Amino acid sequence: MALGLMILLCLGGVGVFVSLYDGATQIKRSAPDAVVDNFIRAYLDDRDDKEAALFSCKSGGEFSQLAILRSELVGREKNFGVKINVTWGALSLAGSGNDRRSVATDLIISGTSDGNILSRSIEKWTFVVVNQDGWRVCSAAKVA
């Protein structure tokens, strides 16, 4: 009897642990600007395509300009022996639709070597987010 009770308590504890873990690790896509923040961090800062995919459209995203930027950054790091960091400014949410919004921000691109900033540029970008069972980034474009 005691063994059966002990097994039930252990199974209940495992169930509670799994439930809490699932809640803590769930991808949050409830706010368009937070999704863009996570997407930029994954795609440009961490350069992790798998992580970025968690915040991108399920299909049909347009990221060619952003891919070119990332390729240029990687090339500059390799050719010039510098580290290029990408940070971003405030995220400005536009539009009032329930299914489609845009988020504008400045990407701040800094080249460093031995802790010294060698170059710094700021580019204005717009990210379109679509609500597909939570917000997802569907395109990124440099503002001319």
C-alpha positions in Angstrom: 0.0 0.0 0.0 2.8 2.4 0.9 4.7 1.6 -2.2 1.6 2.3 -4.4 1.1 5.6 -2.6 4.8 6.5 -3.1 4.5 5.7 -6.9 1.4 7.9 -7.3 3.2 10.8 -5.5 6.2 10.4 -7.7 4.1 10.3 -10.9 2.2 13.4 -9.7 5.5 15.2 -9.1 6.7 14.3 -12.6 3.5 15.6 -14.1 3.8 18.9 -12.2 7.4 19.3 -13.2 6.7 18.6 -16.9 3.8 21.1 -16.8 5.9 23.8 -15.2 8.9 23.2 -17.6 6.6 23.4 -20.6 5.2 26.7 -19.5 8.6 28.1 -18.8 10.1 27.1 -22.1 7.1 27.9 -24.3 7.8 30.3 -27.2 6.0 33.6 -26.4 4.6 35.2 -29.6 1.9 37.4 -28.0 3.4 40.8 -28.8 4.6 41.9 -32.2 7.5 44.0 -31.0 8.8 41.3 -28.6 8.8 38.8 -31.5 10.8 41.2 -33.7 13.3 41.7 -30.8 13.7 37.9 -30.5 14.0 37.4 -34.2 16.7 40.1 -34.7 18.6 38.7 -31.7 18.5 35.2 -33.2 19.1 36.1 -36.9 21.7 38.9 -36.7 23.2 38.7 -33.2 23.4 35.0 -32.5 23.2 34.0 -36.2 21.1 31.0 -35.3 18.7 30.1 -38.1 16.8 27.4 -36.0 16.1 30.0 -33.3 15.1 32.6 -35.8 12.7 30.2 -37.4 10.7 30.0 -34.2 9.8 33.7 -34.7 9.4 33.7 -38.5 6.4 33.0 -40.8 5.4 29.4 -41.2 6.1 29.8 -44.9 6.7 32.5 -47.5 8.8 35.0 -45.6 10.8 37.6 -47.4 14.2 38.0 -45.8 16.5 38.5 -48.8 17.7 42.0 -47.8 18.3 40.8 -44.2 20.2 37.7 -45.5 22.4 40.0 -47.7 23.2 42.1 -44.6 24.1 39.1 -42.5 26.3 37.7 -45.3 28.1 41.1 -45.6 28.7 41.1 -41.8 30.1 37.6 -41.9 32.3 38.5 -44.8 33.6 41.7 -43.2 34.5 39.7 -40.0 36.4 37.2 -42.0 38.2 39.6 -44.4 39.1 42.2 -41.9 39.6 40.2 -38.7 37.0 42.2 -36.7 33.9 41.4 -34.7 30.7 42.9 -35.9 27.9 43.5 -33.4 24.4 44.3 -34.2 22.2 46.0 -31.7 18.9 47.8 -32.2 17.1 50.8 -30.9 13.5 51.2 -29.8 11.0 49.1 -31.5 8.2 51.2 -33.0 4.9 49.4 -33.6 2.6 50.7 -36.4 -0.8 49.7 -37.7 -3.8 48.6 -35.7 -4.8 45.4 -37.4 -5.4 42.2 -35.5 -3.5 40.1 -38.1 -0.8 42.3 -39.6 1.4 45.0 -38.1 4.8 46.5 -38.8 7.7 47.2 -36.4 10.4 49.8 -37.3 13.8 50.1 -35.6 17.3 51.3 -36.2 19.9 48.5 -36.5 23.2 49.7 -35.1 26.1 47.9 -36.7 29.5 48.3 -34.9 32.8 46.8 -36.0 35.2 46.2 -33.1 38.8 44.9 -32.7 40.5 44.3 -29.3 37.5 46.0 -27.7 37.9 49.2 -29.7 35.0 50.4 -31.9 36.4 50.9 -35.5 33.2 51.7 -37.3 29.6 52.3 -36.5 26.6 52.7 -38.8 22.8 53.0 -38.3 20.3 51.6 -40.7 16.5 52.0 -40.5 14.6 48.7 -41.0 10.9 47.7 -41.0 9.7 44.2 -40.1 6.2 43.0 -41.0 4.6 40.7 -38.5 1.6 38.5 -39.1 -0.5 36.8 -36.5 -0.3 33.0 -37.3 -1.2 31.4 -34.0 0.9 34.1 -32.4 2.9 36.9 -34.0 5.7 35.9 -36.5 8.0 38.0 -38.6 7.2 37.6 -42.3 9.5 40.2 -43.9 12.3 42.6 -43.2 13.3 45.5 -45.4 15.8 48.3 -45.2 14.2 51.7 -45.3 15.7 53.8 -48.1 
